[in-house]
Amino acid sequence: MKISVWPKLCIAGLLGAGVGPLANAGLFTDNFEMLTVAETSKDAPQNLTSPTTYCAIDGGYIEAGDSIAGDSAPTPDQVRQELVDALRSQGFQPDTASPNLLLTYYWGVIRRDREEIRRPYGVKYNEDARIRLVSTEALGEEVENHILGRQKSGGMDMDVSSPRLLVGPTATVVQMARQPRIFIIVSAFDYQGLTQRHEEMPVWRVKLSAQETAGDMDEVIPALLEKGAAYFGKNLIQPKIVENTLSKSGAASTPASAVQPAAGASIDNNLVQSILQRERVEFSGANPKG
């Protein structure tokens, strides 16, 4: 499922801005290329996109698609600490009682699912998640509409070959979506909307990812957060490649209770659980029907 309130953004010049096939981290270097997608809701108030107070919920680790042994994932405590440090570096401060934002975050790796059954209508769930990870909402819609058009006319699966007539930014998204990627996704919601109006009101979302070959996950994810923090609350008109360097997780010292909504908060828990369940399905590419 998609959140329809994210803006439709300009995609022109994506290749000209340097978005192309991502290079692998070499065997003898800690450098890698991070892909950043940052969008704000079209109706997001300025005070909520600027550094402000927040509480946060860990949506959990995701390993989607084909399984590969040997993933060295950081612990939830380490990811939480890296996120808190990244937010603090930009001026965001935790407030569990009455914050302005509720943040959700998911982290892990997504690969192609070679066993997923092709859907007669619509792209495959795993395919959709991989496309959405590396594109803005508007660009992802364009890619998927083209794939669906090819399917209806007896076309082809993007996992086999790029659909013909896809050029420029759309072709680049298809190519990047084929690559197994380590990622972290942070979404911000209007806290008052969840407590007073009982409405889901997205504010901003940042999707940070790198090729799985960039390095060990417990070094890639801390680096994604450290360098990607500058894009929290920002609105990029196109995905952006940023040079990055692997970084080890430090010791975790921030307990979950220091960032999670307070036990006595008047938050709509049913609505929050619905958001978490929907996001996990969307980001993991899991079949919502099981």
MIDOSE-1310 file (N, C-alpha, C; in nm, 2 decimals, decimal comma, always signed):
residues 290
mkis	+0,08/-0,12/+0,00/+0,00/+0,00/+0,00/+0,09/+0,12/+0,00; +0,04/+0,23/-0,06/+0,11/+0,35/-0,07/+0,05/+0,46/+0,01; +0,13/+0,56/+0,05/+0,07/+0,68/+0,12/+0,05/+0,78/+0,01; -0,07/+0,81/-0,03/-0,09/+0,89/-0,15/-0,06/+1,04/-0,13
vwpk	-0,04/+1,08/+0,00/-0,02/+1,23/+0,02/+0,12/+1,27/-0,01; +0,22/+1,18/-0,03/+0,35/+1,22/-0,07/+0,34/+1,30/-0,20; +0,42/+1,40/-0,22/+0,41/+1,48/-0,34/+0,46/+1,41/-0,47; +0,41/+1,45/-0,58/+0,46/+1,41/-0,71/+0,57/+1,51/-0,75
lcia	+0,69/+1,45/-0,76/+0,81/+1,54/-0,77/+0,86/+1,53/-0,91; +0,94/+1,63/-0,95/+1,00/+1,63/-1,08/+1,11/+1,53/-1,09; +1,12/+1,46/-1,21/+1,22/+1,35/-1,22/+1,32/+1,39/-1,33; +1,30/+1,50/-1,40/+1,39/+1,54/-1,50/+1,53/+1,56/-1,45
gllg	+1,63/+1,52/-1,52/+1,77/+1,55/-1,48/+1,83/+1,45/-1,39; +1,76/+1,34/-1,36/+1,81/+1,24/-1,26/+1,95/+1,19/-1,30; +1,96/+1,15/-1,43/+2,09/+1,10/-1,47/+2,19/+1,21/-1,47; +2,15/+1,33/-1,51/+2,24/+1,44/-1,52/+2,30/+1,48/-1,38
agvg	+2,22/+1,44/-1,28/+2,26/+1,47/-1,14/+2,36/+1,37/-1,09; +2,38/+1,27/-1,17/+2,48/+1,17/-1,12/+2,42/+1,04/-1,07; +2,29/+1,02/-1,09/+2,22/+0,90/-1,05/+2,24/+0,80/-1,16; +2,32/+0,70/-1,14/+2,34/+0,60/-1,24/+2,37/+0,47/-1,17
plan	+2,43/+0,37/-1,23/+2,46/+0,24/-1,17/+2,55/+0,27/-1,05; +2,52/+0,21/-0,94/+2,60/+0,24/-0,82/+2,72/+0,15/-0,82; +2,84/+0,20/-0,78/+2,96/+0,12/-0,78/+2,97/+0,04/-0,65; +3,02/-0,07/-0,66/+3,04/-0,16/-0,54/+3,16/-0,10/-0,46
aglf	+3,15/-0,12/-0,33/+3,27/-0,09/-0,25/+3,38/-0,19/-0,28; +3,50/-0,14/-0,30/+3,61/-0,23/-0,33/+3,66/-0,31/-0,21; +3,74/-0,41/-0,24/+3,78/-0,50/-0,14/+3,88/-0,42/-0,04; +3,94/-0,32/-0,09/+4,04/-0,25/-0,01/+4,01/-0,10/+0,02
tdnf	+3,88/-0,08/+0,02/+3,83/+0,06/+0,05/+3,71/+0,05/+0,14; +3,69/+0,15/+0,22/+3,57/+0,16/+0,30/+3,47/+0,26/+0,24; +3,50/+0,31/+0,13/+3,41/+0,40/+0,06/+3,30/+0,33/-0,02; +3,18/+0,39/-0,02/+3,07/+0,34/-0,10/+2,97/+0,45/-0,13
emlt	+2,88/+0,42/-0,22/+2,78/+0,52/-0,26/+2,65/+0,50/-0,20; +2,60/+0,60/-0,13/+2,47/+0,59/-0,06/+2,36/+0,66/-0,15; +2,25/+0,59/-0,17/+2,14/+0,65/-0,24/+2,04/+0,71/-0,14; +2,01/+0,84/-0,16/+1,92/+0,91/-0,07/+1,79/+0,95/-0,14
vaet	+1,68/+0,92/-0,09/+1,55/+0,96/-0,13/+1,48/+1,03/-0,02; +1,45/+1,16/-0,03/+1,39/+1,24/+0,08/+1,27/+1,32/+0,02; +1,16/+1,30/+0,09/+1,04/+1,37/+0,04/+0,96/+1,42/+0,16; +0,89/+1,53/+0,14/+0,80/+1,58/+0,24/+0,66/+1,58/+0,19
skda	+0,56/+1,57/+0,28/+0,42/+1,57/+0,24/+0,39/+1,71/+0,18; +0,30/+1,71/+0,08/+0,27/+1,84/+0,02/+0,21/+1,94/+0,12; +0,14/+1,89/+0,23/+0,08/+1,98/+0,32/+0,15/+1,99/+0,45; +0,28/+1,94/+0,46/+0,36/+1,94/+0,58/+0,38/+2,08/+0,63
pqnl	+0,35/+2,11/+0,76/+0,38/+2,25/+0,81/+0,53/+2,26/+0,83; +0,57/+2,39/+0,81/+0,72/+2,42/+0,82/+0,78/+2,38/+0,95; +0,70/+2,40/+1,06/+0,76/+2,37/+1,19/+0,78/+2,22/+1,22; +0,71/+2,14/+1,13/+0,73/+1,99/+1,15/+0,84/+1,94/+1,06
tspt	+0,88/+2,01/+0,96/+0,99/+1,97/+0,87/+1,13/+2,02/+0,93; +1,12/+2,12/+1,01/+1,24/+2,17/+1,07/+1,27/+2,08/+1,19; +1,40/+2,09/+1,24/+1,43/+2,01/+1,37/+1,34/+2,05/+1,48; +1,29/+1,94/+1,54/+1,18/+1,96/+1,65/+1,19/+1,84/+1,74
tyca	+1,09/+1,82/+1,82/+1,09/+1,71/+1,92/+1,02/+1,59/+1,86; +1,06/+1,47/+1,91/+1,01/+1,35/+1,85/+1,00/+1,24/+1,95; +0,92/+1,14/+1,92/+0,93/+1,01/+1,98/+0,95/+0,91/+1,86; +0,99/+0,79/+1,89/+1,02/+0,70/+1,78/+0,99/+0,55/+1,82
idgg	+0,94/+0,48/+1,71/+0,91/+0,34/+1,73/+0,99/+0,26/+1,62; +1,06/+0,16/+1,67/+1,14/+0,07/+1,58/+1,04/-0,03/+1,52; +1,03/-0,02/+1,38/+0,94/-0,12/+1,31/+1,01/-0,25/+1,29; +1,14/-0,26/+1,32/+1,21/-0,39/+1,32/+1,29/-0,41/+1,20
yiea	+1,37/-0,52/+1,21/+1,46/-0,57/+1,11/+1,38/-0,63/+1,00; +1,43/-0,61/+0,87/+1,36/-0,67/+0,76/+1,47/-0,75/+0,68; +1,45/-0,87/+0,65/+1,53/-0,94/+0,55/+1,43/-1,00/+0,45; +1,43/-0,93/+0,33/+1,32/-0,96/+0,23/+1,39/-1,02/+0,11
gdsi	+1,31/-1,11/+0,04/+1,36/-1,17/-0,08/+1,44/-1,29/-0,05; +1,53/-1,33/-0,14/+1,61/-1,45/-0,12/+1,70/-1,44/+0,00; +1,71/-1,55/+0,07/+1,79/-1,55/+0,19/+1,94/-1,58/+0,16; +2,03/-1,52/+0,23/+2,17/-1,55/+0,21/+2,23/-1,55/+0,35
agds	+2,30/-1,66/+0,38/+2,36/-1,67/+0,52/+2,48/-1,57/+0,54; +2,50/-1,53/+0,66/+2,61/-1,45/+0,69/+2,59/-1,30/+0,71; +2,46/-1,26/+0,71/+2,43/-1,12/+0,73/+2,48/-1,08/+0,87; +2,55/-0,97/+0,88/+2,60/-0,92/+1,01/+2,52/-0,79/+1,05
aptp	+2,40/-0,81/+1,09/+2,31/-0,70/+1,12/+2,34/-0,64/+1,25; +2,33/-0,51/+1,27/+2,35/-0,45/+1,40/+2,23/-0,49/+1,48; +2,24/-0,47/+1,62/+2,13/-0,50/+1,71/+2,03/-0,39/+1,70; +1,91/-0,41/+1,74/+1,81/-0,30/+1,76/+1,86/-0,19/+1,85
dqvr	+1,93/-0,22/+1,95/+1,98/-0,12/+2,04/+2,09/-0,03/+1,97; +2,17/-0,09/+1,89/+2,27/-0,02/+1,81/+2,20/+0,07/+1,71; +2,10/+0,02/+1,64/+2,03/+0,10/+1,54/+1,97/+0,22/+1,61; +1,90/+0,19/+1,72/+1,83/+0,30/+1,79/+1,93/+0,41/+1,83
qelv	+2,05/+0,37/+1,88/+2,15/+0,47/+1,93/+2,20/+0,55/+1,81; +2,22/+0,48/+1,70/+2,27/+0,55/+1,58/+2,17/+0,65/+1,53; +2,04/+0,61/+1,54/+1,93/+0,71/+1,49/+1,92/+0,83/+1,59; +1,93/+0,80/+1,72/+1,92/+0,91/+1,82/+2,04/+1,01/+1,79
dalr	+2,16/+0,95/+1,77/+2,27/+1,04/+1,75/+2,26/+1,12/+1,62; +2,21/+1,05/+1,51/+2,19/+1,12/+1,39/+2,09/+1,23/+1,40; +1,98/+1,21/+1,47/+1,87/+1,31/+1,49/+1,93/+1,42/+1,57; +2,00/+1,39/+1,68/+2,06/+1,50/+1,76/+2,16/+1,59/+1,68
sqgf	+2,23/+1,53/+1,59/+2,32/+1,61/+1,51/+2,25/+1,71/+1,43; +2,12/+1,69/+1,40/+2,05/+1,79/+1,32/+1,96/+1,88/+1,41; +1,96/+1,86/+1,54/+1,88/+1,94/+1,62/+1,75/+1,88/+1,67; +1,72/+1,76/+1,63/+1,60/+1,69/+1,68/+1,62/+1,64/+1,82
qpdt	+1,52/+1,65/+1,91/+1,53/+1,61/+2,05/+1,42/+1,52/+2,09; +1,45/+1,41/+2,16/+1,34/+1,32/+2,20/+1,25/+1,38/+2,31; +1,13/+1,35/+2,30/+1,03/+1,39/+2,40/+0,92/+1,28/+2,40; +0,91/+1,20/+2,50/+0,82/+1,09/+2,50/+0,68/+1,13/+2,54
aspn	+0,66/+1,24/+2,60/+0,53/+1,28/+2,65/+0,45/+1,36/+2,56; +0,50/+1,46/+2,49/+0,43/+1,55/+2,40/+0,51/+1,60/+2,29; +0,56/+1,51/+2,20/+0,65/+1,55/+2,09/+0,57/+1,61/+1,98; +0,64/+1,67/+1,88/+0,57/+1,72/+1,76/+0,56/+1,61/+1,65
lllt	+0,66/+1,51/+1,66/+0,66/+1,41/+1,55/+0,66/+1,27/+1,62; +0,60/+1,18/+1,55/+0,62/+1,03/+1,58/+0,70/+0,98/+1,46; +0,81/+0,92/+1,49/+0,90/+0,86/+1,39/+0,88/+0,71/+1,39; +0,88/+0,65/+1,27/+0,89/+0,50/+1,26/+1,01/+0,47/+1,18
yywg	+1,08/+0,36/+1,21/+1,20/+0,33/+1,13/+1,21/+0,18/+1,11; +1,26/+0,14/+0,99/+1,28/+0,00/+0,95/+1,41/-0,01/+0,89; +1,48/-0,12/+0,91/+1,61/-0,14/+0,86/+1,64/-0,29/+0,82; +1,73/-0,31/+0,73/+1,76/-0,44/+0,69/+1,82/-0,45/+0,55
virr	+1,77/-0,55/+0,48/+1,82/-0,58/+0,34/+1,71/-0,63/+0,26; +1,70/-0,59/+0,13/+1,60/-0,65/+0,04/+1,67/-0,70/-0,08; +1,63/-0,82/-0,12/+1,68/-0,88/-0,25/+1,57/-0,92/-0,33; +1,59/-0,96/-0,46/+1,49/-1,02/-0,54/+1,44/-1,15/-0,48
dree	+1,31/-1,17/-0,49/+1,24/-1,29/-0,45/+1,21/-1,38/-0,57; +1,30/-1,47/-0,60/+1,29/-1,56/-0,72/+1,17/-1,66/-0,71; +1,12/-1,68/-0,59/+1,01/-1,77/-0,57/+0,87/-1,71/-0,57; +0,87/-1,58/-0,57/+0,74/-1,51/-0,57/+0,66/-1,53/-0,69
irrp	+0,54/-1,56/-0,68/+0,45/-1,59/-0,79/+0,41/-1,45/-0,86; +0,42/-1,45/-0,99/+0,38/-1,33/-1,06/+0,23/-1,30/-1,05; +0,20/-1,17/-1,01/+0,06/-1,13/-1,00/+0,00/-1,11/-1,14; -0,12/-1,15/-1,16/-0,18/-1,12/-1,30/-0,21/-0,97/-1,32
ygvk	-0,23/-0,90/-1,21/-0,25/-0,75/-1,23/-0,17/-0,68/-1,12; -0,08/-0,60/-1,17/+0,01/-0,53/-1,08/+0,15/-0,59/-1,07; +0,25/-0,52/-1,04/+0,38/-0,57/-1,02/+0,39/-0,66/-0,90; +0,49/-0,74/-0,89/+0,50/-0,83/-0,77/+0,53/-0,74/-0,65
yned	+0,49/-0,79/-0,53/+0,51/-0,72/-0,41/+0,66/-0,69/-0,38; +0,74/-0,79/-0,40/+0,88/-0,77/-0,38/+0,94/-0,67/-0,48; +0,90/-0,68/-0,60/+0,94/-0,59/-0,71/+0,90/-0,44/-0,67; +0,78/-0,43/-0,63/+0,73/-0,30/-0,59/+0,81/-0,24/-0,48
arir	+0,85/-0,32/-0,38/+0,93/-0,27/-0,26/+1,06/-0,22/-0,31; +1,12/-0,30/-0,40/+1,26/-0,26/-0,45/+1,26/-0,14/-0,53; +1,15/-0,12/-0,61/+1,14/+0,00/-0,69/+1,12/+0,12/-0,60; +1,03/+0,11/-0,50/+1,00/+0,22/-0,42/+1,11/+0,27/-0,33
lvst	+1,20/+0,17/-0,29/+1,32/+0,20/-0,21/+1,41/+0,30/-0,28; +1,42/+0,29/-0,41/+1,52/+0,37/-0,48/+1,46/+0,49/-0,56; +1,33/+0,52/-0,54/+1,27/+0,62/-0,62/+1,18/+0,71/-0,54; +1,15/+0,82/-0,59/+1,04/+0,91/-0,53/+0,91/+0,84/-0,57
ealg	+0,80/+0,89/-0,50/+0,67/+0,83/-0,53/+0,63/+0,85/-0,68; +0,66/+0,97/-0,73/+0,62/+0,99/-0,87/+0,70/+0,91/-0,97; +0,83/+0,90/-0,95/+0,92/+0,82/-1,03/+0,88/+0,67/-1,02; +0,85/+0,62/-0,90/+0,81/+0,48/-0,89/+0,69/+0,45/-0,96
eeve	+0,59/+0,54/-0,95/+0,46/+0,52/-1,02/+0,49/+0,51/-1,17; +0,57/+0,60/-1,22/+0,60/+0,60/-1,37/+0,66/+0,46/-1,41; +0,76/+0,42/-1,33/+0,82/+0,29/-1,37/+0,72/+0,17/-1,36; +0,64/+0,17/-1,26/+0,54/+0,06/-1,24/+0,43/+0,07/-1,35
nhil	+0,39/+0,18/-1,38/+0,29/+0,20/-1,49/+0,34/+0,14/-1,62; +0,47/+0,17/-1,65/+0,53/+0,12/-1,77/+0,54/-0,03/-1,77; +0,58/-0,09/-1,66/+0,59/-0,23/-1,65/+0,46/-0,30/-1,67; +0,35/-0,24/-1,60/+0,22/-0,29/-1,62/+0,17/-0,28/-1,76
grqk	+0,21/-0,17/-1,83/+0,17/-0,16/-1,97/+0,23/-0,27/-2,05; +0,36/-0,30/-2,02/+0,43/-0,40/-2,10/+0,37/-0,54/-2,07; +0,33/-0,56/-1,94/+0,27/-0,69/-1,91/+0,13/-0,71/-1,98; +0,05/-0,61/-1,99/-0,08/-0,62/-2,06/-0,06/-0,64/-2,20
sggm	+0,05/-0,60/-2,26/+0,07/-0,62/-2,40/+0,17/-0,74/-2,43; +0,17/-0,83/-2,33/+0,26/-0,94/-2,35/+0,41/-0,91/-2,33; +0,44/-0,81/-2,24/+0,57/-0,77/-2,23/+0,66/-0,86/-2,14; +0,74/-0,80/-2,06/+0,84/-0,88/-1,99/+0,85/-0,84/-1,84
dmdv	+0,92/-0,93/-1,77/+0,95/-0,91/-1,63/+1,08/-0,82/-1,61; +1,07/-0,72/-1,53/+1,19/-0,64/-1,52/+1,31/-0,72/-1,46; +1,28/-0,83/-1,39/+1,39/-0,91/-1,33/+1,47/-0,98/-1,44; +1,41/-0,99/-1,56/+1,47/-1,06/-1,67/+1,54/-0,96/-1,76
sspr	+1,48/-0,86/-1,79/+1,54/-0,76/-1,88/+1,46/-0,63/-1,87; +1,53/-0,51/-1,89/+1,46/-0,38/-1,88/+1,35/-0,37/-1,98; +1,23/-0,33/-1,95/+1,13/-0,31/-2,05/+1,17/-0,21/-2,15; +1,15/-0,24/-2,28/+1,19/-0,15/-2,38/+1,12/-0,02/-2,37
llvg	+1,18/+0,09/-2,42/+1,13/+0,22/-2,42/+1,15/+0,29/-2,28; +1,20/+0,22/-2,18/+1,23/+0,29/-2,06/+1,37/+0,35/-2,08; +1,38/+0,48/-2,06/+1,51/+0,55/-2,08/+1,53/+0,65/-1,97; +1,65/+0,70/-1,96/+1,68/+0,81/-1,86/+1,65/+0,76/-1,72
ptat	+1,59/+0,85/-1,64/+1,56/+0,82/-1,50/+1,49/+0,69/-1,47; +1,39/+0,66/-1,55/+1,31/+0,54/-1,53/+1,40/+0,41/-1,55; +1,48/+0,41/-1,65/+1,57/+0,30/-1,68/+1,67/+0,28/-1,56; +1,71/+0,40/-1,51/+1,81/+0,39/-1,40/+1,74/+0,33/-1,27
vvqm	+1,62/+0,37/-1,24/+1,55/+0,31/-1,13/+1,54/+0,16/-1,15; +1,50/+0,11/-1,26/+1,49/-0,03/-1,29/+1,62/-0,10/-1,26; +1,73/-0,04/-1,31/+1,86/-0,10/-1,29/+1,90/-0,11/-1,14; +1,88/+0,00/-1,07/+1,91/+0,01/-0,93/+1,82/-0,09/-0,85
arqp	+1,70/-0,10/-0,89/+1,60/-0,19/-0,81/+1,64/-0,33/-0,82; +1,72/-0,37/-0,92/+1,76/-0,51/-0,93/+1,87/-0,55/-0,83; +1,94/-0,45/-0,77/+2,05/-0,48/-0,69/+2,01/-0,50/-0,54; +2,06/-0,61/-0,48/+2,03/-0,63/-0,34/+2,08/-0,51/-0,26
rifi	+2,00/-0,45/-0,17/+2,03/-0,33/-0,10/+2,01/-0,34/+0,05; +2,11/-0,28/+0,12/+2,09/-0,26/+0,26/+2,03/-0,12/+0,28; +1,94/-0,11/+0,38/+1,86/+0,02/+0,38/+1,82/+0,05/+0,52; +1,78/+0,17/+0,54/+1,70/+0,22/+0,66/+1,61/+0,32/+0,61
ivsa	+1,48/+0,31/+0,65/+1,37/+0,40/+0,62/+1,32/+0,47/+0,74; +1,32/+0,60/+0,74/+1,26/+0,68/+0,86/+1,15/+0,76/+0,81; +1,03/+0,75/+0,87/+0,91/+0,82/+0,84/+0,87/+0,91/+0,96; +0,82/+1,03/+0,93/+0,77/+1,12/+1,04/+0,62/+1,14/+1,02
fdyq	+0,55/+1,14/+1,13/+0,41/+1,17/+1,13/+0,38/+1,28/+1,23; +0,27/+1,35/+1,20/+0,23/+1,46/+1,29/+0,17/+1,39/+1,42; +0,24/+1,41/+1,53/+0,20/+1,35/+1,66/+0,06/+1,39/+1,70; +0,03/+1,52/+1,69/-0,09/+1,58/+1,73/-0,21/+1,51/+1,65
gltq	-0,18/+1,48/+1,52/-0,28/+1,42/+1,44/-0,32/+1,28/+1,49; -0,22/+1,21/+1,55/-0,24/+1,08/+1,60/-0,31/+1,08/+1,74; -0,29/+1,19/+1,81/-0,35/+1,19/+1,95/-0,48/+1,27/+1,96; -0,49/+1,38/+1,88/-0,61/+1,47/+1,90/-0,71/+1,45/+1,79
rhee	-0,66/+1,43/+1,67/-0,76/+1,41/+1,55/-0,77/+1,27/+1,51; -0,69/+1,18/+1,56/-0,70/+1,04/+1,53/-0,69/+1,02/+1,38; -0,59/+1,09/+1,32/-0,57/+1,09/+1,17/-0,42/+1,06/+1,15; -0,40/+0,99/+1,04/-0,26/+0,96/+1,00/-0,22/+1,08/+0,91
mpvw	-0,12/+1,16/+0,95/-0,08/+1,27/+0,88/+0,07/+1,27/+0,85; +0,12/+1,21/+0,74/+0,26/+1,20/+0,71/+0,32/+1,34/+0,70; +0,45/+1,35/+0,74/+0,52/+1,48/+0,73/+0,64/+1,47/+0,64; +0,72/+1,37/+0,66/+0,84/+1,35/+0,57/+0,88/+1,20/+0,58
rvkl	+0,96/+1,16/+0,48/+1,02/+1,02/+0,48/+1,15/+1,03/+0,41; +1,25/+0,96/+0,47/+1,38/+0,95/+0,41/+1,42/+0,80/+0,40; +1,46/+0,77/+0,28/+1,50/+0,63/+0,24/+1,65/+0,63/+0,21; +1,73/+0,56/+0,29/+1,87/+0,56/+0,27/+1,91/+0,41/+0,24
saqe	+1,99/+0,39/+0,13/+2,03/+0,26/+0,09/+2,16/+0,25/+0,02; +2,22/+0,13/+0,02/+2,34/+0,11/-0,05/+2,34/-0,04/-0,10; +2,42/-0,06/-0,21/+2,43/-0,20/-0,25/+2,48/-0,29/-0,14; +2,43/-0,41/-0,14/+2,47/-0,51/-0,03/+2,62/-0,53/-0,03
tagd	+2,68/-0,52/-0,15/+2,82/-0,54/-0,16/+2,90/-0,42/-0,11; +2,83/-0,32/-0,06/+2,91/-0,20/+0,00/+2,99/-0,24/+0,12; +2,94/-0,34/+0,19/+3,01/-0,38/+0,32/+2,92/-0,45/+0,41; +2,96/-0,48/+0,53/+2,88/-0,55/+0,63/+2,77/-0,46/+0,68
mdev	+2,65/-0,52/+0,70/+2,54/-0,44/+0,74/+2,56/-0,36/+0,87; +2,64/-0,41/+0,96/+2,66/-0,34/+1,09/+2,76/-0,23/+1,07; +2,82/-0,21/+0,95/+2,90/-0,09/+0,92/+2,83/+0,00/+0,82; +2,74/-0,06/+0,74/+2,67/+0,02/+0,64/+2,56/+0,11/+0,70
ipal	+2,48/+0,04/+0,79/+2,36/+0,11/+0,84/+2,41/+0,23/+0,93; +2,51/+0,22/+1,02/+2,55/+0,34/+1,09/+2,60/+0,45/+1,00; +2,67/+0,41/+0,89/+2,72/+0,51/+0,79/+2,60/+0,58/+0,72; +2,50/+0,50/+0,69/+2,38/+0,56/+0,62/+2,31/+0,66/+0,71
lekg	+2,30/+0,63/+0,84/+2,24/+0,73/+0,93/+2,32/+0,85/+0,96; +2,45/+0,83/+0,97/+2,54/+0,94/+1,00/+2,54/+1,04/+0,89; +2,55/+0,99/+0,77/+2,56/+1,08/+0,65/+2,42/+1,13/+0,61; +2,32/+1,04/+0,62/+2,19/+1,07/+0,58/+2,11/+1,16/+0,67
aayf	+2,16/+1,18/+0,79/+2,09/+1,27/+0,89/+2,06/+1,40/+0,83; +2,15/+1,45/+0,75/+2,13/+1,59/+0,69/+2,01/+1,60/+0,60; +1,95/+1,49/+0,57/+1,83/+1,49/+0,48/+1,70/+1,47/+0,55; +1,70/+1,46/+0,68/+1,58/+1,44/+0,76/+1,50/+1,57/+0,75
gknl	+1,37/+1,56/+0,71/+1,28/+1,67/+0,69/+1,30/+1,75/+0,56; +1,39/+1,70/+0,48/+1,42/+1,77/+0,35/+1,34/+1,71/+0,24; +1,33/+1,79/+0,13/+1,25/+1,75/+0,01/+1,34/+1,75/-0,11; +1,40/+1,64/-0,15/+1,48/+1,64/-0,27/+1,39/+1,62/-0,39
iqpk	+1,42/+1,69/-0,50/+1,33/+1,68/-0,62/+1,37/+1,55/-0,70; +1,48/+1,49/-0,66/+1,52/+1,36/-0,73/+1,61/+1,28/-0,63; +1,62/+1,15/-0,65/+1,71/+1,07/-0,57/+1,86/+1,13/-0,58; +1,93/+1,11/-0,48/+2,07/+1,17/-0,48/+2,17/+1,07/-0,43
iven	+2,28/+1,06/-0,50/+2,39/+0,97/-0,46/+2,49/+1,06/-0,38; +2,53/+1,00/-0,27/+2,62/+1,07/-0,17/+2,73/+0,97/-0,14; +2,86/+1,02/-0,15/+2,97/+0,94/-0,12/+2,97/+0,92/+0,03; +3,00/+0,80/+0,08/+3,00/+0,77/+0,22/+3,11/+0,68/+0,25
tlsk	+3,13/+0,66/+0,38/+3,24/+0,57/+0,43/+3,19/+0,48/+0,54; +3,22/+0,35/+0,54/+3,17/+0,26/+0,64/+3,21/+0,31/+0,78; +3,12/+0,27/+0,87/+3,13/+0,32/+1,01/+3,08/+0,21/+1,11; +3,16/+0,18/+1,21/+3,12/+0,08/+1,31/+3,02/+0,14/+1,41
sgaa	+2,92/+0,06/+1,45/+2,83/+0,11/+1,55/+2,90/+0,12/+1,69; +2,87/+0,23/+1,76/+2,92/+0,25/+1,89/+2,84/+0,18/+2,00; +2,88/+0,20/+2,12/+2,80/+0,14/+2,23/+2,67/+0,20/+2,24; +2,56/+0,12/+2,27/+2,43/+0,18/+2,28/+2,40/+0,22/+2,43
stpa	+2,36/+0,34/+2,44/+2,33/+0,39/+2,58/+2,19/+0,45/+2,59; +2,11/+0,46/+2,49/+1,98/+0,52/+2,49/+1,88/+0,40/+2,50; +1,81/+0,38/+2,61/+1,71/+0,28/+2,62/+1,59/+0,31/+2,53; +1,51/+0,20/+2,50/+1,39/+0,22/+2,41/+1,29/+0,32/+2,48
savq	+1,29/+0,31/+2,62/+1,19/+0,39/+2,69/+1,22/+0,54/+2,68; +1,34/+0,58/+2,64/+1,38/+0,72/+2,62/+1,33/+0,78/+2,49; +1,29/+0,70/+2,40/+1,24/+0,75/+2,27/+1,10/+0,71/+2,24; +1,05/+0,60/+2,29/+0,92/+0,55/+2,26/+0,81/+0,64/+2,32
paag	+0,69/+0,64/+2,26/+0,58/+0,72/+2,32/+0,56/+0,67/+2,47; +0,54/+0,77/+2,56/+0,52/+0,74/+2,70/+0,40/+0,65/+2,72; +0,40/+0,57/+2,82/+0,29/+0,47/+2,85/+0,16/+0,54/+2,86; +0,16/+0,66/+2,92/+0,03/+0,73/+2,95/-0,01/+0,83/+2,84
asid	+0,06/+0,83/+2,73/+0,03/+0,92/+2,62/-0,10/+0,89/+2,56; -0,17/+0,99/+2,51/-0,31/+0,97/+2,46/-0,30/+0,94/+2,31; -0,21/+0,86/+2,27/-0,19/+0,83/+2,12/-0,29/+0,72/+2,08; -0,33/+0,73/+1,96/-0,42/+0,63/+1,91/-0,34/+0,50/+1,87
nnlv	-0,34/+0,41/+1,97/-0,25/+0,29/+1,95/-0,30/+0,20/+1,83; -0,43/+0,19/+1,81/-0,48/+0,11/+1,70/-0,43/+0,17/+1,57; -0,44/+0,30/+1,56/-0,40/+0,37/+1,43/-0,25/+0,35/+1,41; -0,17/+0,36/+1,52/-0,02/+0,35/+1,51/+0,01/+0,20/+1,47
qsil	-0,06/+0,10/+1,53/-0,03/-0,03/+1,49/-0,07/-0,06/+1,34; -0,17/+0,01/+1,29/-0,21/-0,01/+1,15/-0,10/+0,05/+1,06; -0,05/+0,16/+1,10/+0,06/+0,23/+1,02/+0,18/+0,13/+1,02; +0,22/+0,08/+1,14/+0,34/-0,01/+1,14/+0,32/-0,13/+1,06
qrer	+0,20/-0,19/+1,06/+0,18/-0,31/+0,99/+0,18/-0,28/+0,84; +0,12/-0,17/+0,80/+0,12/-0,14/+0,66/+0,26/-0,11/+0,60; +0,33/-0,03/+0,68/+0,47/+0,00/+0,64/+0,56/-0,12/+0,63; +0,54/-0,21/+0,72/+0,63/-0,33/+0,71/+0,60/-0,41/+0,59
vefs	+0,47/-0,42/+0,55/+0,43/-0,49/+0,43/+0,49/-0,42/+0,31; +0,48/-0,29/+0,31/+0,52/-0,21/+0,19/+0,67/-0,21/+0,18; +0,75/-0,20/+0,29/+0,89/-0,20/+0,27/+0,96/-0,33/+0,25; +0,89/-0,44/+0,30/+0,95/-0,57/+0,29/+0,90/-0,64/+0,16
ganp	+0,80/-0,59/+0,10/+0,75/-0,65/-0,02/+0,68/-0,78/+0,01; +0,63/-0,80/+0,13/+0,56/-0,92/+0,17/+0,42/-0,92/+0,11; +0,36/-1,04/+0,09/+0,23/-1,05/+0,04/+0,13/-1,01/+0,15; +0,05/-0,91/+0,14/-0,04/-0,87/+0,25/-0,14/-0,97/+0,29
kg	-0,16/-1,07/+0,20/-0,26/-1,17/+0,22/-0,19/-1,30/+0,28; -0,07/-1,28/+0,31/+0,01/-1,40/+0,36/+0,06/-1,49/+0,26
